[in-house]
Amino acid sequence: MAANTAPIFSIAGDIEWGATAITTANTAKDGTGTVLNVFTANVDGAFVQRIRFRSAGTNIATVARVFINNGSTNATAANNILYDEITLAATTLSEVAALPVYELPLNFALPAGYVLNVTLGTTVAAGYFVSVIGGKY
């Protein structure tokens, strides 16, 4: 098989996010259980640049875990891999100060049909909005 020697660029920018703010804990470290789907690569694949976590209000500290799923059911542990995790500090809603945004750099190509899923380590009150910045091939 010949190697691809030409660079590949995204045909269009793509910003995806979870349908709702994630609030409920999922302590499974294998990507099973309840997850928030935040990005799905199309039939040609996608490039994911970064994932952002923004507090929706007052929350206790937790950890966010990012899983790569092969496009099949996440109920089967073999379909998921824990890619990375990030500590999300406790937040207090304020009308005079910004809440912190947490970002994880991703910078990899996601194969066709693959999915990024997110979980939290502890249940939080207000939740976190999760968005992914990338591009579709």
N, C-alpha and C positions, 0 to 999 in steps of 0.2 A: 504494500500500500504506500502510495506517495505521501510525503509529509506536506502539510499546508505551509507554504512559505510566504503567503500574503497575509498581512494583518487583517483582522476582522473587527469591524466597528458596528456599534448599535445602529439600527435603522431609525429608531425613534426612542426618545427618553421614555422611561416608565417609572411611575411612582405608584406604589401599591401600599395598602394598609389593612389592618384588621378591621372587621366590620363593626366592632365595638371596642371599648376600653377593656383590657384584660384585668380581672380582679381576683379570680379564684386560683388557689394554689394547686399545683400538680407536682408532687415530689418524685415522680418517676424519672429516673435519669436515662431512660431508654427511648423517650419520645412517644411512649404510649399514653393512653388516657386522654383527657380533655386538653386540647391545644388550640391556640389561635393561629389560623393560617394567615400569613401576612404577605406572601409573594408566591406566584406560580409562573414558571417559565412557559412560554408558548411553544408551538410545535417546532420552532427553529432554535429554541434555547434562549437564554437571557444572560446578561451581565449584571451582577449585583454589586453595587459600589459600597453602600453602607446601610446600616439599620439604626433607627433612632427611637428612643424611648422618652416620652414626655408625660410627666405626671398630670393627671386630671384633677388633682386637688391634694388633700391631706392623706398621706399614706405612711404606714410603718416601713421600715427598711425591709428589703427583699432582694432576691437575686433573679435576674431574667436569664433564661436559657434559650439558645437558638439551636434548632434542630434542622438538619437537611433530611428531607424525605424523598424517596425515589419515585413518587407519584402514585404509589399504591397505598393501601390503608395504613394509617399510622398505628393501628391496633396491633400490628405485627412488629415486634421490636427490631427484627432484621431489616426492616424497610427504613429505619431511621438511624441517624448518627448525631450525637451531641457535637455541634461544631464549636460553640463558644458560649461563655456566660459572662455576665457583668453585674456587679453589685449596684443596686439602686438604693440610695440613701433615703432615710425618712424625709418626708416633705410636709410642709405646713402651708396651706393655701393662704395667699396674700394678695391684696389689691394694690400694694405699693412696691412689691419686689417680685422679680421673675423667678419662676421655679426652674431648677436645672434641667438641662437636656443631656441625655447620655447617648453616646454614639459608639458603635462598634464598626470598625472598618471591615469590609468583606473582600471586595476586589477579586472576585473569581467568576468564571463562567458557570452558569447553572444549566445542566443538560435539559433537553426538551422534556416538559411535563414534570420536572422536579419541583418541589415545594419547600418553602421556608416556614417552619412552625415555631411558635414561641410559647413558653410556659413561665410561671412565676413560682418561686420557692415557698412563699407564704401568701395567704389571702390578705389583700389590702382593701381599704375602704373605697377610695375614689377611683383607683385603677390607673393604668398607663395606656396611652395611645401609642401604637407602634406603627412606624412607617418604614418603607424600604425605598431607597433611591437606586435606580439602575437603568437598564435599557434592554429592549427586545431586539433580537437578531432578525 
